[in-house]
């Protein structure tokens, strides 16, 4: 049968079997185009899962791909963990920041949550005319405003399954007039598999980072104990010996005092060198040696030399703000690193600029990275921006991050981070 299908001949209105001469079903151009869109969406979602560092950015990409490929008004991807649920990816919904809280209110009122059944059974659920039932049900009142906004009718919930265990659900809200077909449901299952892979990868990465942090802490503790702590203990003993040499009633022997002082100085210098070595392991060498401005300029030179991208660096730090904490400098340096990496990898740009200033908003340090590339939308679609990574670095200091285009035509990208220079330390 496979060979027959591969050798079929085109005839007006459809295809004819070369074996028996019978007419085959006509090819539906719209169905073919939709199939191509589905395959392309799956490929782009798979690329995003492999490339993006942020789970929420990745799942937003997956949700958007579903909406664009299907006759769907909105998509939600929910993570269910430890009895709690949260939206980790969405497309098509507006003003839904408190969706999870409102959904919990609906559950307490007795609303039947179909996606929970899909999660528990690890099987897809399709409900035709679901919107009418939801809008007529008072137990769904907390979500009536949000659920009324998109034009939808049928509802499908597909579980995110990893190694036989559900970790979340993909909810699809179909536009009126086209309930999900078998092929559409298979497409949703394929996209749910991509979302499940992203969730699993994020979990594994988080565990790996946690384990690495524990191992690094243990290593640093050992090195501190074996070097610096032992040296400080020896310094304490030498200081006591020096104290005894100059105690009242004792004859001060200059050569003995000098010997103890020399040994104390040597121990202090060794301890200082060991501490500096540990600090260099915790922070980039350029940052420790040159400060934020020097480290950024050094990195820009490296990017220019390896990629050919013309990177301009402008640093304007006022003297009255004092030295920025090393941890803050490192976070800002990492933001610049990530932004320039994305420019080189995804923007197709020829020029980029980095501007760092404390002479803008009062008591704020502002970092801006811009380029003349293809624009923000294309970069986000490619899953290129480590949005959450950069956002977390800004927010841990009580700051903010913005992304925008450089011109009205949508070309170019601007990343702007604004962080207080005085205030609470980083959020842990």
C-alpha positions in Angstrom: 0.0 0.0 0.0 2.8 2.4 0.8 4.4 1.9 -2.6 1.0 2.5 -4.3 0.5 5.8 -2.5 4.1 6.9 -3.3 3.5 6.2 -7.1 0.0 7.8 -7.3 -0.5 10.1 -10.3 -2.1 13.5 -10.3 -5.5 13.7 -12.2 -8.0 16.6 -12.4 -9.8 16.9 -9.1 -7.6 14.5 -7.3 -5.3 11.4 -7.8 -5.6 8.1 -9.6 -4.1 4.8 -8.5 -1.7 3.5 -11.1 -2.4 -0.1 -10.0 -6.2 -0.2 -10.5 -6.9 3.1 -12.2 -9.4 4.1 -9.5 -9.7 7.7 -8.4 -8.2 8.6 -5.0 -9.6 11.3 -2.7 -9.0 14.8 -3.9 -6.2 16.7 -2.1 -7.6 19.5 0.2 -5.3 22.5 -0.2 -6.3 24.0 3.0 -5.8 20.8 4.9 -2.4 20.5 3.4 -1.4 24.0 4.3 -2.7 23.4 7.8 -0.6 20.3 8.1 2.5 22.2 6.9 1.8 24.9 9.5 1.5 22.3 12.2 4.8 20.7 11.3 6.5 24.0 11.1 5.1 25.0 14.5 6.3 21.7 16.1 9.8 22.3 14.6 10.0 25.9 15.9 8.7 24.8 19.3 11.4 22.1 19.4 14.0 24.7 18.5 12.8 27.0 21.3 12.9 24.2 23.8 16.5 23.4 22.9 17.7 27.0 22.7 15.9 29.2 25.3 17.3 29.5 28.8 13.9 30.6 30.3 11.0 28.2 30.9 8.3 30.9 30.7 9.8 32.4 27.5 9.9 28.9 26.0 6.4 28.0 26.9 5.1 31.4 25.7 6.7 30.5 22.3 5.0 27.1 22.4 1.6 28.7 23.2 2.0 31.3 20.4 2.9 28.6 17.9 -0.3 26.7 18.7 -2.4 29.8 18.3 -0.8 30.7 15.0 -1.0 27.2 13.5 -4.6 26.3 14.6 -8.1 27.8 14.6 -7.5 28.7 18.3 -8.4 31.8 20.2 -6.2 31.3 23.3 -3.8 28.8 24.9 -2.7 28.3 28.4 0.1 26.0 29.7 -0.3 25.3 33.4 2.3 23.7 35.7 0.8 21.5 38.4 3.2 20.9 41.3 2.7 19.9 44.9 -1.1 20.4 44.7 -0.7 24.0 43.3 -1.1 25.2 39.8 0.3 28.2 38.0 0.2 29.6 34.4 3.7 29.2 33.0 2.9 30.0 29.3 0.0 31.7 27.5 -1.2 33.3 24.3 -4.4 35.1 23.4 -5.4 36.0 27.0 -5.3 39.6 28.2 -5.5 41.0 31.8 -5.0 37.5 33.1 -2.1 38.1 35.6 -4.3 36.9 38.5 -5.8 34.0 36.6 -4.4 31.3 38.9 -5.9 33.1 42.0 -9.3 33.4 40.3 -9.1 29.8 39.2 -8.6 28.7 42.8 -11.6 30.8 43.8 -13.6 28.9 41.1 -12.4 25.6 42.5 -13.5 26.5 46.0 -16.9 27.5 44.7 -17.3 24.0 43.2 -16.4 24.6 39.5 -15.6 21.5 37.5 -12.1 21.9 36.3 -11.9 19.7 33.1 -8.1 20.2 32.8 -7.7 18.6 36.3 -9.3 15.5 35.0 -7.0 15.5 32.0 -4.1 15.9 34.4 -5.2 13.1 36.7 -6.0 10.6 33.9 -3.0 11.6 31.7 -5.5 11.6 28.8 -6.7 14.5 26.6 -10.2 15.8 27.1 -12.3 17.7 24.5 -15.5 19.6 25.5 -17.6 21.1 22.8 -19.5 24.4 23.6 -17.6 24.8 26.8 -17.7 28.6 26.9 -21.5 28.7 27.0 -21.5 26.3 30.0 -18.8 28.2 31.8 -20.5 31.6 31.3 -23.8 30.2 32.6 -22.2 28.6 35.7 -22.1 30.8 38.8 -19.2 28.8 40.2 -17.1 30.2 37.3 -18.0 33.8 38.2 -14.5 34.9 39.3 -13.2 34.1 35.8 -16.2 35.3 33.7 -14.6 38.5 32.7 -11.3 36.9 31.6 -13.0 33.9 29.9 -15.5 36.2 28.0 -12.7 38.2 26.3 -11.5 35.7 23.6 -14.0 34.4 21.0 -14.0 30.7 21.7 -16.4 27.7 21.9 -14.9 24.3 22.2 -12.2 23.4 24.8 -9.4 20.9 24.8 -7.0 19.9 27.6 -3.9 17.9 26.9 -1.7 16.7 29.7 2.1 17.3 29.8 3.5 13.9 30.4 7.1 13.1 31.3 8.2 9.5 31.8 4.6 8.5 32.5 3.9 11.3 35.0 1.8 14.4 34.3 3.6 17.7 35.2 1.0 20.1 33.7 -1.7 20.7 31.1 -2.0 22.5 27.8 -5.4 24.2 27.5 -6.7 25.2 24.1 -9.7 27.4 23.5 -11.0 26.9 19.9 -12.7 29.6 18.0 -16.4 29.1 17.2 -17.3 26.9 14.2 -14.3 24.5 14.3 -14.1 22.0 17.1 -10.8 20.1 17.3 -10.4 17.2 14.8 -8.4 14.1 15.3 -5.5 15.7 13.5 -5.8 18.9 15.6 -5.7 16.8 18.8 -2.6 15.0 17.6 -1.0 18.4 16.9 -1.9 19.5 20.5 -0.4 16.4 21.9 2.8 17.0 20.0 3.0 20.5 21.3 2.2 19.3 24.8 5.2 16.9 24.5 7.4 19.9 23.6 6.1 21.8 26.6 6.6 18.8 28.9 10.2 18.5 27.6 10.8 22.1 28.5 9.4 21.7 32.0 11.4 18.5 32.5 14.6 20.2 31.2 14.0 23.2 33.5 13.6 20.9 36.5 16.7 19.0 35.7 18.7 22.2 35.2 17.4 23.6 38.5 18.4 20.4 40.3 21.8 20.5 38.6 22.4 24.1 39.6 21.3 23.4 43.2 23.7 20.4 43.3 26.4 22.5 41.8 25.9 25.2 44.3 26.1 22.7 47.2 29.2 21.2 45.8 30.8 24.7 45.3 29.9 25.7 48.8 31.4 22.5 50.2 34.6 23.0 48.1 34.9 26.7 49.2 34.4 25.6 52.9 37.2 23.1 52.6 39.5 25.5 50.9 38.8 28.2 53.6 39.4 25.7 56.3 42.5 24.3 54.8 44.1 27.6 54.0 42.7 30.8 55.3 41.2 29.5 58.6 44.4 27.7 59.5 46.5 30.8 58.7 44.2 33.1 60.7 44.5 30.6 63.6 48.3 30.8 63.3 48.1 34.6 63.2 46.1 34.6 66.4 48.8 32.5 68.1 51.6 34.7 66.8 49.7 37.8 68.0 49.4 36.2 71.5 53.2 35.5 71.5 53.8 39.1 70.5 51.5 40.3 73.3 53.5 38.2 75.8 56.8 39.7 74.5 55.7 43.2 75.3 53.8 42.4 78.6 54.5 44.7 81.5 57.5 43.6 83.6 59.2 41.6 80.8 62.4 42.6 79.1 61.6 43.5 75.6 63.9 41.7 73.2 63.8 43.6 69.9 65.0 40.7 67.8 62.3 38.3 69.2 59.6 40.9 68.6 60.9 41.5 65.1 60.8 37.8 64.3 57.2 37.4 65.6 56.1 40.5 63.7 57.8 39.2 60.5 56.1 35.8 60.7 52.7 37.5 61.5 53.2 39.7 58.4 54.0 36.7 56.2 50.9 34.8 57.5 48.7 37.8 56.8 50.0 38.2 53.2 49.5 34.5 52.5 45.9 34.6 53.9 45.2 37.7 51.8 46.5 36.0 48.7 44.4 32.9 49.3 41.3 35.1 49.9 41.9 37.0 46.7 42.1 33.6 44.9 38.8 32.6 46.3 37.2 35.9 45.3 38.5 35.5 41.7 36.8 32.1 41.6 33.5 33.7 42.6 33.6 36.7 40.3 35.0 37.3 36.8 38.7 38.1 36.8 38.1 41.2 34.7 35.4 42.5 37.1 37.6 42.1 40.1 40.7 43.6 38.5 39.1 46.4 36.4 35.7 47.1 37.8 32.4 47.1 35.8 33.5 49.6 33.1 36.8 47.8 32.4 35.2 44.4 32.4 32.5 45.5 29.9 35.0 47.1 27.6 37.2 44.0 27.7 34.2 41.8 26.9 33.2 44.1 24.1 36.6 43.8 22.6 36.4 40.0 22.8 33.0 40.0 21.1 34.3 42.4 18.4 37.3 40.1 17.8 35.4 36.8 17.6 32.3 37.9 15.8 33.1 41.1 13.8 30.3 42.9 15.5 31.1 46.6 16.0 30.5 47.2 19.7 30.6 50.7 21.2 30.9 51.1 25.0 30.0 54.3 26.8 30.3 54.4 30.6 29.3 57.4 32.7 29.5 56.6 36.4 29.3 59.6 38.7 31.7 59.8 41.6 29.1 60.5 44.3 27.4 57.1 44.2 30.4 55.3 45.7 31.5 51.9 44.6 28.8 49.6 43.4 28.6 46.3 45.3 30.7 43.6 43.5 27.6 41.3 43.4 25.6 44.1 41.6 28.4 44.8 39.2 28.6 41.1 38.4 24.8 40.9 37.7 25.0 44.0 35.4 28.0 42.5 33.7 26.2 39.3 33.1 23.2 41.2 31.7 25.5 42.9 29.2 27.1 39.5 28.4 23.7 37.9 27.7 22.4 40.8 25.7 25.5 40.9 23.4 25.4 37.1 23.1 21.8 37.3 21.8 22.8 40.1 19.4 25.6 38.1 17.9 23.5 34.8 17.7 20.1 36.0 16.6 19.9 39.7 15.7 21.8 39.8 12.4 23.2 43.1 13.4 26.4 45.0 12.3 26.5 47.4 15.2 25.7 47.3 18.9 26.2 49.8 21.7 26.5 49.5 25.5 25.7 52.5 27.7 26.1 52.4 31.5 25.2 55.5 33.5 24.4 56.7 37.0 23.6 60.2 35.8 20.0 59.5 34.6 17.3 58.7 37.2 18.3 59.7 40.7 20.1 57.0 42.7 19.9 54.5 39.8 22.4 52.8 37.5 21.1 52.3 34.0 22.5 49.7 31.5 21.3 49.9 27.9 22.3 47.5 25.2 21.0 48.2 21.7 21.6 46.9 18.1 20.6 47.6 14.5 19.4 44.0 13.8 16.2 42.4 12.9 14.3 43.6 15.9 12.8 42.4 19.2 9.9 40.3 17.9 12.0 38.1 15.6 14.5 37.5 18.4 11.8 36.5 20.9 10.2 34.3 18.4 13.5 32.5 17.9 13.7 32.0 21.7 16.9 34.0 21.6 16.6 36.4 24.6 17.4 35.0 28.0 14.6 37.2 29.3 14.1 35.7 32.6 17.8 35.3 33.4 18.3 39.0 32.8 15.0 40.0 34.5 15.9 38.0 37.6 19.3 39.7 37.9 17.6 43.1 37.8 14.7 42.2 40.1 16.9 40.7 42.8 18.2 44.3 43.4 14.7 45.8 43.3 15.3 47.0 39.7 13.5 46.5 36.4 14.2 45.5 32.8 12.5 46.7 29.6 12.7 45.4 26.0 11.8 47.5 22.9 12.5 48.3 19.3 14.9 51.0 18.2 12.8 52.5 15.4 9.1 52.6 14.5 9.6 50.0 11.8 10.4 47.4 14.4 14.1 47.0 13.5 16.7 47.0 16.2 16.4 46.0 19.8 16.9 47.8 23.0 17.5 46.2 26.4 17.3 48.6 29.3 18.0 47.7 32.9 17.4 50.2 35.8 18.6 49.3 39.3 18.8 51.3 42.5 22.4 52.0 43.6 21.4 52.4 47.3 18.9 50.3 49.1 18.5 46.7 50.2 20.9 44.0 49.1 20.1 41.4 46.6 17.0 39.2 47.2 18.0 35.7 48.0 
